[in-house]
Amino acid sequence: MINLKIPSHLEDKIFEIQESDENVSKIVSYFPFSESEKQEIRSILNKTSFSEFRSIFTDTATEEEWNRNKEQIKKRFSDELFDIDKV
């Protein structure tokens, strides 16, 4: 497992970090990252060409919307995943 020092304001938005050969292969967020957030992550990874960003939802959320609703969004998404197993 890779030990990344991702700031909490970004880590909170990440659903999953996928690894391959001890490298980050994909980062899945709840909503698409802004360009500045992507740049910050690239800097942390020390990979200026990293482009494997994916998001669960395609619409965007402002920082204010995210901060106001993130717990609700995470809970709802988690609940829906568990409901899939029941079908």
PyMOL commands that set and color helices and strands:
alter all, ss='L'
color gray80, all
select helices_A, chain A and resi 8-11+35-45+63-86
alter helices_A, ss='H'
color red, helices_A
select strands_A, chain A and resi 14-20+23-29+53-55
alter strands_A, ss='S'
color yellow, strands_A
deselect
rebuild
show_as cartoon
